Amino acid sequence: MELPENGEPVVDYVVWTPEGEILLDDAFLGRPLLLAPGRPHPTLTLGDYFCGLAGLARTHAPFLLENAPTPCRPDVVKRISIRSEKHGAYYHIARIDLTGAQGKRITLAAVTPSSFRGEKGLNREYELLCDLYYRFETPFLPRALLKGEVRFAGKAFPIMLLEWLDGFHEWHLTAGTGSHDWSARAELWDTDRGYRTLSPAECDEIFRCMSGILTCFYDRGTHRRIRSWSHAAGDFVARSDGTRVQAKLTTVREYEFWDGLPEDRTVRSFTALLYYFLELCLKMRLDKRNGTDEVLWAGEWCMDPILHGFFGALQWKEGVMERHAVPLGEILSLFQSFSENELHTVMESVLDSESVLDPEERQTVNLRLPAHVRELRTHLHRFQL
C-alpha cells in the first residue's frame, strides 16, 4: 500500500456535536467512551475506540478502496478521518473517510456494539442486510461491505462496515406533537447544516416513504416482514432539500414470520397482511423525545401518508414482483369492512402476540389505542386507490 512520504496516512479524529465538530487532542482522547449519553464505559477510552477503528481502516483499506462504488487505486491511502456520530442503545456508529489517489474519497459507516444485545445481534443484522439488499434490489438499504473484528485496548469486538448514506440524517418527532398539531411535527438532525424543524409537507413525505419502504420488504408469499424497527433507535434516516424528500432504512434486526396464522392459504395470506398493516400503522406513530426520553405519539396527520405509503408499495410490488397477488381493490375493501370494535380486537391480538414495544411504549399505546383505531378506520374509509 502506497503511503505519504512519512510512511503513514494522515489520521484525524473528530466528535460531532450540535455546536459543530471537535478535533480531538490527547486530553480529549483520554476521556471514557460513552455507552450511551451520560453513561461512560467502565474501561475503554475514546482513544481506544478511535485507534482501534484507525487500525481496522488501515488493514482493510485496499479492499474497501477497490470495492468502492467508484473504484479507487487500492494501494494508495493518504488520509483516514474518523468521526464519532452516535452512541446508541445497541451500537456505536462512526463515519470513516478514506482518501486515496487523486483525492478520491470513500465514506463508510463503522458499526460496533455498545451492549450485549447489540453484540449478539450484529452478525444477524449483517446477514439480513446482505440478503434483503440483493434479493429485493431496492435502493432503501445501505450496502454491507465488510464484517469482521476490531480491537479496542486489546479486546476483540465485532464490527460491520456499511455504505455511508451521504446526506441522510436521523430525525425525531418533536415534543408536544399532538393529534391536532399541524405545525411543529418533527426535527431533522442535520449534522451538515444544523438541526431544523421539518415542514408539514416534509413530514408527510417522510412518513409515506417509511411506510412504503417497510411494505416493499413485506413478503406476501412467506408473510415475513421487517420486525423490531424503531423510530426512537434512529432506524430511518431522511434527506430533504425542502422540496424533494427521501428516506432510507439503516438496518434490519429481524425478518420474521407471523405466528399462529390460519391454515387456509387465502385466509392465511389476508390475515398476515392485515396483521402487518395494523402493526405498521401503530408503530409508525411511536417515537421518543431525542430518541431516548419520554414516548411521543405522532398526530392524526400521519395517517394518510402511512396509507399512501402502504398501498403505493403494494401497487408497485404487484406490478414487478407479485403479479398473482390478491388485487389491491379487494384488500382495501376487506380492510374497510371491519367495524371499529373488530379492528380494536385484532389490534389487541397483534399487540399481545407479536409486540416488540417496551413497557413505556406499551403504556402509551394502551392509552391511545381507542382513538388510534377510530382515526385509522376514518382514514381507511376516505382512502381511494
N, C-alpha and C positions, 0 to 999 in steps of 0.2 A: 504494500500500500504506500503510495507516494504521499509524503507529508511536507509541511512547510519547512523552511530552511533549518529551523532549530530542531527538527525531527519530530515535533509533536503538533497536532492541530491546536488552534486556539480554543479554549473551553471557557464558557461563562455560564454562571448560574443565576437565575432570576426567580423572584417570587412576585406573583401578580397580586395587587391589592386594588380596591376601588379607587384609591388615590393615585394609582399608577404603578409601574414596575419598580422593583427594588433590586439593584445589582448586589449580590451577596458578597460580603467580605468574610474574613476568617472568624470574626467575632459572631456574626450572624449564623455562620455555618455550625457554630458550637451549640446553638440552641437545640432543644429537643424537637424531634419530628412529631408532628401532631397526628394523632389517631382520628381526631375529629376536632372541630372548633372548640378550643379550651381544654382539650384532653391530650396532654403530652405523652409520647411513647416512653415507657419506663427505662429503655436502654439506648435506643437509636437517636442519633442527632440528624439535623438537616445535612450536615457534611457527609455522614454515612450514606444517606439517601442519594444525594446528588453524585457523589463519587462512584457509587455503585452503578447508577444509570449511565454515567460517562464511560465507565469500563465496558459495559454491555454495548454501548453505541460504537466504541472503537472496534470491538471484536466483530460485530455484525455489519459494520458499515459497508464493506464491499458487496455483500448480498443485498442489502437494502437499497444501495445506490443503483445496482444493476437491475433490480426488480421494481424500480420506481415507475409511476405512470409515464413519465418522460425519462427514459433510462439515462443515467449519468455514467461517466467513467468510474468503474468500481475501485480503482487503485488510487484515487485522489480524495483526501478529506482535509479541507482547510480549516473548518470551524465546526465545533459542536456546541450548540446553545440549548440549554435545558431550562424550562420554565415550569415551576410548580403551579398547577392550575386548580386543583381541588383535593381536599381531604374529606372523603365521603364516608358514609356509614359502612360501606363494604370495601371501597377501593381508594387508593391514591392515584391521581391522574396527573401526568406531566406531559408537557409538549417538548419534543426533541426536534431540533432543526439541524440537519446535516448539510453543510455547504461543501460542494465538490468543485470539479474543474469548471472554469469559465463562470464561476459564481452560481452555478445551478444549485438549487436547494430542494430538499425533500423534507416534509414535515410529518412527524409520527406522533401518535398518542401512545404513551407508555402507561400500562395499567398494572398496578401491583396491589395485593390485598392489604387492607387495613384492619381486618378482623378474621377470626376463624371461619366465619360463614363465607367471607369473600375468598379466602384461600381455598376453601372446599369447592366453591362454585366456579372458579376462574377457568379451569380446564374445560368444564362443561360448556361455559359460555363461548369459549374459543371455537369448540367443535360446532356449536349451533350457529354461530356467525358464519363460519365457512359453509356449512350445509345450506342455510337459507339464502345466503348471498348468491351462490351458484345455482341453486335449484329454482328459485323464483326469478332471478335475473332482473331485479328491480334496483333502482338507484337509492333505496331508502336505508341501507345499512352501510357501515364502514367496511372496507376490505380488510380482512385479517391477514397480517403479513408474517408474523413470527410468534411462536410460543416457546418459552424456554425458562431459564433460571437467571436471576440476578443476585449478586452477593452484597448484602449490607452488613458492614462490620464483620465479615467472615461467615455470616449465616446466609444460607440459600433461601430465596423466596421465588415463587412462581411469578412469571411476568408474561404479558402478551403485548405485542406491538400492533397497532391498528393504523389504518389510514386516518390522517387528521382531517376532520371535516371543517375545512377552511371557511371562515366567515359565519359559521353556525355557533350559536351561543345558548347557554341554559336560560330558561325562562321560569317564572313562577307567578301564580296568582297574587294579587295584592291584598293586604289585609283590609277588611271592610267591604269586600266584594259581596253584594247580596243579590237576591233574586230580582230586584228592581233597579240595580245599579247598571246603567248603560254607559258609564264613562270610564273611570279607572278600573280596569279589569285585570291586567297583568303587566309584568315588567320584564323586559329583555335585559339579561345580564351581559351586555355587550362589552367585552374586555378590550376591544379595539377603540371604540368611540365613546364609551361610558354607558352606564345603566340608563335606560329610558323607559317611560311608560308607553305601552303599545296602544294604538288607536283601536276603537271598537272593530273596525274593518279588519285590522291585522289579527286581532284575537279570534274573530270568526274564522278567518282563513287558516290559522294555526290549528284550531280545533277540527276543522274539516280535514286538513291534511293528516293529523294524527289518527283520527278515526279511520280514514282511508288506508293509511299505512298498515295499521293493525289488521284491517279486514283483508288487505291484499295477501297477508300471510296466513289467513284462516283457510284451512284445507277442508273443503266441503266433502271430499271423498273419505278422509280418515277422521274428520272432526277435530283435528289438532289445532290449537291456537297458541299464540304467544301468551304466556302466563307470568304473573309476578312483576309486570311492569309497573312503574310508579312515576307520577309527576314529581313527587317530593324528592325522589332519588336523582332527578335530573335526567331520566332516561331519554326524553325527547329534547332535541335542540332545534332552534329556529334561526332563519336568516331572513331579513327583510330590509328592503331599501325604501320602504314607505309605500310602495305600490305593489311590488311582487314579493310574495311570501312563500317560503319553502320550509319544510320540516324534515327531520330525519330521526331515526331511532338509533341510539348509540350502542345498545347491547341487547342480548336475548338471554335471560336467565333460565327460562323453562319453555319448552314447546310440548304441550301435553294434550292427551285425550280427555274427553269428558267421561266421568264415571257414571254408571247406573242408567245408561240410556236404554230406551225400549228396543225390543228385538226386531220388530218390523222395520225393514230398511227405509221405507219412505217416512214413517213416523220418527224413526231414529234420526234421519237427516234433518228434518224440520225442527225437532226438539233440540238437537245440538246447536243449530243456528240460532234458535230463539234464546237459549241459554247464553250463547256467546254475545248476542246483541244486547241482552239485558245487563250482563256483566260490563260490557263496553260502556253503555250509556251511564251506568252508575259510577264506575271508576274514573271515567273521564272528568267527573266533576270534583274529584278529590285532589287536594294538594296540601302542602304545609307552608306556613309563612317562612320565607328564606330557606325552604326545603327541609327544615329541622324543627321548627317551633310548632305553634298550635295548628290544628287542622283547619283548612279553608275549603270553602264549597263554592264552586262556580255557579253563577246565577242562571236563571232560565234562558238567558240569551244564548247559552251554548247548545241548546237542544237542536235547533235547526241545523247548525254546522255539523253536529255529530251525525244526524240523519243523512245529510247530503254526502258526508264522507263515507258512511257505511254503504248506502245504496249505490253511490258512484263507483266505489271499488268493486262491488259485486257485479255491476254492469260491465266494467272493464274486464273482469275475470271471465264473465260469461262470453265475451267476445273472443278472448285469446287463449283461455286455459280451461274453461269449464262449460263447453258448448252444450253438454247434455244435462246441465243442472236444471232444477225447478225454475221456471220463469219468474222474474222479479215481481211481476204484477201479482202472481199468486202468493208470493211471500208477503208482500205489503198487505194484501187483502186479509191474509191469515193473522198477521200482526194486529191489524186494525179491528179484527173481530173480537179480541179479548176485552172483557169488561175491566173496570178499574180493580175490582176485587180479585179477578183472575190473575191480572198482571202482578198484583201485590203478592199473591200466594206463590206464584212461580219465582218471583224475585227473592222471596224469603227462602225458598228451596235452594236457589242458586247460592245465596249467601251462606247458608248452613252447610252445603256440601262442598263448595269449591272456593270459598272466600280466602283470599290471602291478605286481608286487611289486618292492620294492627289494632289493639284494643281502642286506641283513641279514634281511629278512623271508623271502627265499627260503631262506637258510641254516637258519632256524628251521623252515620248512616241511619241508625235506629231512629234518631230524632227527625231526620229529613225524609225518610222513605215515603210516608204517605203523600207529601207534597210532590216529591220526585215522580212517583207513579202517576199522579194526576197530571203533572206537566208533560210527562212523556206521552201519555195517551192523547192529550190535547194536540200536541205537535204531530204525533203519528197520524191523526185523523185529518190534519190540514195538509199533510205531505202529499206531493204528487211527483210521480216519476217523470 
